[in-house]
Amino acid sequence: MRLIVAACVLSLICSVRATAQTRFDVGLLLGSTKASDEGTVLQFERATTYQATFAWKVWESGPVAIAIEVPFIASPAFDVATGGKTLPKEYASLYLTPGLRVTVGTRGPVSVFGAAGAGYTRYSESKLREDGGPNPAQQDTNTDAIQFGGGVDVRWIRWLGFRGEVRDLYTGARNFSLATPHARVHNVVSSGGLVLHF
């Protein structure tokens, strides 16, 4: 009997410590991105976007929490909407922008958050042109990025929830096989999906 009581007390202590410890979450989201056009030179369709975000809660007081987050966002194909057989067929983008997330309403079933960060972007122009021929002047771009945005988390059960969010990734210029006018680029990402809490 004493052994059972001791086990129960130990389990209670461990559970209290576990709830007091910093929490983590992983968001797995699917969405679309609208990128800035390059004037009349190059215009783009919306691109399907995949996102995985890891967050580590570092501070919490009442209903407010601050987390360090690392969003990893990729859009495999922005199709070129501008007509022209010699234009590049598409390009891909990749963003890695660590930052901070501030969440309000952490103890309720619905919470809202704002996020901001900075980091790295890679743009890769396709090796094919619109007409299917090779693009001999194909270019890749490595540049900086600033991201900011916000969203809503809905807690379903203790370890699983849903998220909807919008982020703007503001980056350096994209290099293409033809001259483009803009020095900075907006990429507005709208996405939703699952959040795993642990």
C-alpha positions, -999 to +999 in steps of 0.1 A: +000+000+000+028+024+009+045+016-024+013+025-043+009+058-024+046+066-030+041+059-067+010+081-068+028+110-051+058+106-073+036+106-104+018+138-092+051+156-086+064+146-121+032+157-137+033+191-120+069+195-131+060+185-166+032+211-168+056+238-155+083+230-181+086+249-213+063+235-240+070+228-277+048+228-308+052+218-344+029+233-371+024+214-404+006+237-427-005+238-464-013+270-482-006+293-511+017+323-517+012+354-538+045+369-548+052+404-561+052+406-599+082+421-617+061+449-634+050+439-668+082+419-674+073+388-653+040+381-636+032+350-615+004+327-605-002+318-569+020+289-557+012+260-535+032+264-503+043+239-476+053+249-441+068+233-410+072+255-380+090+245-348+083+266-317+098+266-282+079+285-255+104+304-234+081+326-212+045+326-200+026+348-177-012+344-174-027+342-209+004+356-226+033+335-239+065+342-259+081+315-280+111+312-302+099+298-336+116+286-367+093+286-397+105+266-428+084+275-458+088+262-494+069+269-527+081+245-553+066+262-584+055+298-592+042+295-627+049+325-650+016+341-661+032+365-686+030+354-722+063+347-740+079+314-751+114+325-742+105+334-707+114+311-678+087+285-671+086+289-633+107+294-602+108+279-567+114+296-534+126+286-499+125+306-467+140+300-433+132+329-409+137+323-372+120+348-349+096+354-320+060+346-316+037+363-290+005+344-282-025+358-263-051+335-248-029+305-243-051+290-216-083+289-237-094+268-266-087+297-290-056+318-290-042+345-314-006+352-321+017+377-339+051+367-352+082+384-367+116+372-377+145+374-402+167+350-421+175+334-454+157+330-488+166+310-519+150+315-553+157+291-581+147+299-616+136+269-638+161+254-662+134+253-688+117+281-708+080+284-714+083+267-748+100+237-732+135+246-744+166+250-721+171+282-702+209+286-706+210+318-684+192+301-655+200+318-621+197+310-584+195+337-557+205+336-521+192+367-502+179+380-469+143+379-456+122+396-430+089+380-421+059+391-400+024+380-396-002+365-373-029+339-369-052+318-348-047+285-330-076+263-320-069+236-294-088+204-301-073+180-277-043+184-254-017+174-280-034+184-312-049+216-326-055+236-358-038+268-371-046+294-397-022+322-404-009+348-428+027+359-432+045+383-454+081+374-463+098+405-475+131+396-493+159+408-514+156+409-552+152+377-573+178+372-601+163+359-633+177+353-668+162+386-679+164+420-662+137+427-636+129+461-619+123+454-582+150+454-555+127+439-528+099+413-531+068+406-510+056+370-506+022+368-488+016+333-475-019+322-464-019+287-448-037+264-424-031+230-409-023+209-378-004+218-347+012+191-325+019+200-289+044+183-267 
